[in-house]
Amino acid sequence: MSSVNSGNGGHTANGGISFWYADDGIPDGREPLAGDASADVVIVGGGYTGLWTAYYLKKAAPFLRITVLEQKFCGYGASGRNGGWLYNGIAGRDRYARLHGHEAAVRLQQAMNETVTEVVDTARAESIDADIHHGGVLEVAYTPAQLARLKAFHEAELTYGEKDRTLHGARETAERIRVAGAVGSTWTPHGARLHPVKLVKGLARAVEALGVTIHESTPVTEIKPKHAITPYGTVRAPYVLRCTEGFTASLKGQRRTWLPMNSSMIATEPLSAEQWESIGWAGRETLGDMAHAYMYAQRTADDRIALGGRGYPYRYGSKTDNDGRTQPQTIEALTAILHRFFPQLAGVRVDHAWSGVLGVPRDWCATVTLDRSTGLGWAGGYVGSGVATANLAARTLRDLVQQDSGQAGPTELTTLPWVNHKVRKWEPEPFRWLGVHGMYATYYAADRRELTTNTGDSSRLAKIADRVAGRH
Ligand SMILES: Cc1cc2nc3c(=O)[nH]c(=O)nc-3n(C[C@H](O)[C@H](O)[C@H](O)COP(=O)(O)OP(=O)(O)OC[C@H]3O[C@@H](n4cnc5c(N)ncnc54)[C@H](O)[C@@H]3O)c2cc1C
């Protein structure tokens, strides 16, 4: 882990996987695979998707021999680095509405709303203390263009059956959180704040206690039907489930499947009671905005602000970061967002900065798939909304495997519109790099323009970037 001068008389730790690990400790490693083995189901990747899948499958069919293979340690990826927004957003819902009809997308949204409660309840039932606070999600606007988008977003969410969502003006917003210049906000109860690492560690423990085998320090180099191949041996199983999200490109034959998009975060020092007095945020809602290159934040259990955003969006050739280290410019950009939101925190120390990768499919739609002809399955492409979605994906993979193996019939989950969705691959380099960097340069320019011109229209630039990127 390196550190940079934070400019406020302190140093900012950079990398070390994430602040959450600095806070809760890097786990002792589990034993790697010792040689060739067999199982009924092998799961590649020990993040939320892989671990929840192991959890629900083993609960449903305790006789199944399930093996999880993890390249480093469980929670090494985005599941140990994220913003801790457990919320009901799912990537691709609007496209699924166009492809399968509005009612199908409403069912998907309903399933996501229920997923937030499912995670909260299951964590409690398994005695996983992940600092969960069920305070909902507050998204704010601080320019006229953002306000127009916020209102349109709010209305759209109502059409997807969100009965409890509320819209707030400037004064009501300030009563919750005093974000400088905020002119409105929308709040949904379908969200909770959590400590990502405490959740993933607790989940790994729960899965092991059920009798699932987890091998760490075991990178899978290739997945073939009925085979997960590693340098230490091959695990043979009728079902091989790929749960590698942002790291998928490193598997043989998968380079252009999902693009590893960066997201970066900073965590401040713990704030004083007076500082919290000036901010509000007593409800500990997760906090976001309506910028094209949006930010996301939480008030942590130990009273810091952890805040994230895109930063440097994508590394050439689908590379991933070095144990979470992020660029100094990204730390500066995120710190500037913190100061724009809360100018009174200009002197506050930034204790930690880090980054991670999330998986982006070519059409920006999350998917869960089981190919019945090969027994290969996968879930991911959550585009940054994976903390809750991974749980819904896992329960759906469980149902698909049970259906395929004749243990159960189709369920409500196996008929959701994101199941078995197909999408084309990303373009080869340099087009991938140029496309993503072009899109984010345009978003940043659009956000700057909206801040300075006071226009109520969303920047046309951003709309063009969305269309070119295949986002809408
Ligand atoms: C900085 C950041 C902030 C985020 N904030 C939020 C948020 O607040 N809310 C939200 O909903 N989503 C957020 N996300 C997204 C969310 O964290 C992810 O979508 C989710 O954690 C994905 O879980 P996963 O298990 O599918 O993937 P991961 O957690 O990435 O797990 C994949 C695992 O597979 C392992 N692996 C990879 N390749 C191999 C291989 N070849 N062999 C064996 N093992 C392998 C990796 O080491 C890793 O442990 C954020 C993401 C990032 C990076």
Ligand as a Chemical Component Dictionary entry (heavy atoms), coordinates in Angstrom:
data_LIG
# 
_chem_comp.id                   LIG 
_chem_comp.type                 NON-POLYMER 
_chem_comp.pdbx_formal_charge   0 
_chem_comp.three_letter_code    LIG 
# 
loop_
_chem_comp_atom.comp_id 
_chem_comp_atom.atom_id 
_chem_comp_atom.alt_atom_id 
_chem_comp_atom.type_symbol 
_chem_comp_atom.charge 
_chem_comp_atom.model_Cartn_x 
_chem_comp_atom.model_Cartn_y 
_chem_comp_atom.model_Cartn_z 
_chem_comp_atom.pdbx_ordinal 
LIG C1  C1  C 0 -15.346 1.007   -5.836  1  
LIG C2  C2  C 0 -16.666 0.311   -6.061  2  
LIG C3  C3  C 0 -17.813 0.794   -5.459  3  
LIG C4  C4  C 0 -19.024 0.145   -5.643  4  
LIG N1  N1  N 0 -20.116 0.583   -4.942  5  
LIG C5  C5  C 0 -21.284 -0.101  -5.042  6  
LIG C6  C6  C 0 -22.371 0.240   -4.213  7  
LIG O1  O1  O 0 -22.265 1.090   -3.332  8  
LIG N2  N2  N 0 -23.548 -0.423  -4.399  9  
LIG C7  C7  C 0 -23.690 -1.403  -5.331  10 
LIG O2  O2  O 0 -24.787 -1.942  -5.486  11 
LIG N3  N3  N 0 -22.630 -1.800  -6.082  12 
LIG C8  C8  C 0 -21.440 -1.194  -5.938  13 
LIG N4  N4  N 0 -20.357 -1.615  -6.653  14 
LIG C9  C9  C 0 -20.487 -2.833  -7.454  15 
LIG C10 C10 C 0 -20.522 -4.085  -6.582  16 
LIG O3  O3  O 0 -19.541 -3.994  -5.579  17 
LIG C11 C11 C 0 -20.287 -5.314  -7.452  18 
LIG O4  O4  O 0 -21.222 -5.324  -8.499  19 
LIG C12 C12 C 0 -20.424 -6.618  -6.685  20 
LIG O5  O5  O 0 -19.628 -6.609  -5.534  21 
LIG C13 C13 C 0 -20.029 -7.762  -7.600  22 
LIG O6  O6  O 0 -19.916 -8.946  -6.852  23 
LIG P1  P1  P 0 -19.317 -10.211 -7.570  24 
LIG O7  O7  O 0 -19.229 -11.282 -6.574  25 
LIG O8  O8  O 0 -20.102 -10.499 -8.804  26 
LIG O9  O9  O 0 -17.879 -9.755  -8.070  27 
LIG P2  P2  P 0 -16.559 -9.481  -7.195  28 
LIG O10 O10 O 0 -16.860 -8.986  -5.863  29 
LIG O11 O11 O 0 -15.634 -8.677  -8.045  30 
LIG O12 O12 O 0 -15.993 -10.934 -6.987  31 
LIG C14 C14 C 0 -15.378 -11.653 -8.013  32 
LIG C15 C15 C 0 -14.384 -12.563 -7.319  33 
LIG O13 O13 O 0 -13.878 -13.454 -8.284  34 
LIG C16 C16 C 0 -12.492 -13.619 -8.048  35 
LIG N5  N5  N 0 -11.912 -14.040 -9.319  36 
LIG C17 C17 C 0 -11.816 -13.300 -10.434 37 
LIG N6  N6  N 0 -11.248 -14.015 -11.421 38 
LIG C18 C18 C 0 -11.003 -15.242 -10.916 39 
LIG C19 C19 C 0 -10.411 -16.413 -11.438 40 
LIG N7  N7  N 0 -9.977  -16.465 -12.691 41 
LIG N8  N8  N 0 -10.308 -17.496 -10.648 42 
LIG C20 C20 C 0 -10.767 -17.472 -9.369  43 
LIG N9  N9  N 0 -11.311 -16.360 -8.804  44 
LIG C21 C21 C 0 -11.442 -15.268 -9.573  45 
LIG C22 C22 C 0 -12.032 -12.255 -7.609  46 
LIG O14 O14 O 0 -10.814 -12.300 -6.895  47 
LIG C23 C23 C 0 -13.194 -11.790 -6.753  48 
LIG O15 O15 O 0 -13.046 -12.119 -5.394  49 
LIG C24 C24 C 0 -19.114 -0.984  -6.502  50 
LIG C25 C25 C 0 -17.970 -1.463  -7.136  51 
LIG C26 C26 C 0 -16.750 -0.834  -6.913  52 
LIG C27 C27 C 0 -15.526 -1.369  -7.586  53 
# 
loop_
_chem_comp_bond.comp_id 
_chem_comp_bond.atom_id_1 
_chem_comp_bond.atom_id_2 
_chem_comp_bond.value_order 
_chem_comp_bond.pdbx_ordinal 
LIG C1  C2  SING 1  
LIG C2  C3  SING 2  
LIG C2  C26 DOUB 3  
LIG C3  C4  DOUB 4  
LIG C4  N1  SING 5  
LIG C4  C24 SING 6  
LIG N1  C5  DOUB 7  
LIG C5  C6  SING 8  
LIG C5  C8  SING 9  
LIG C6  O1  DOUB 10 
LIG C6  N2  SING 11 
LIG N2  C7  SING 12 
LIG C7  O2  DOUB 13 
LIG C7  N3  SING 14 
LIG N3  C8  DOUB 15 
LIG C8  N4  SING 16 
LIG N4  C9  SING 17 
LIG N4  C24 SING 18 
LIG C9  C10 SING 19 
LIG C10 O3  SING 20 
LIG C10 C11 SING 21 
LIG C11 O4  SING 22 
LIG C11 C12 SING 23 
LIG C12 O5  SING 24 
LIG C12 C13 SING 25 
LIG C13 O6  SING 26 
LIG O6  P1  SING 27 
LIG P1  O7  DOUB 28 
LIG P1  O8  SING 29 
LIG P1  O9  SING 30 
LIG O9  P2  SING 31 
LIG P2  O10 DOUB 32 
LIG P2  O11 SING 33 
LIG P2  O12 SING 34 
LIG O12 C14 SING 35 
LIG C14 C15 SING 36 
LIG C15 O13 SING 37 
LIG C15 C23 SING 38 
LIG O13 C16 SING 39 
LIG C16 N5  SING 40 
LIG C16 C22 SING 41 
LIG N5  C17 SING 42 
LIG N5  C21 SING 43 
LIG C17 N6  DOUB 44 
LIG N6  C18 SING 45 
LIG C18 C19 SING 46 
LIG C18 C21 DOUB 47 
LIG C19 N7  SING 48 
LIG C19 N8  DOUB 49 
LIG N8  C20 SING 50 
LIG C20 N9  DOUB 51 
LIG N9  C21 SING 52 
LIG C22 O14 SING 53 
LIG C22 C23 SING 54 
LIG C23 O15 SING 55 
LIG C24 C25 DOUB 56 
LIG C25 C26 SING 57 
LIG C26 C27 SING 58 
# 
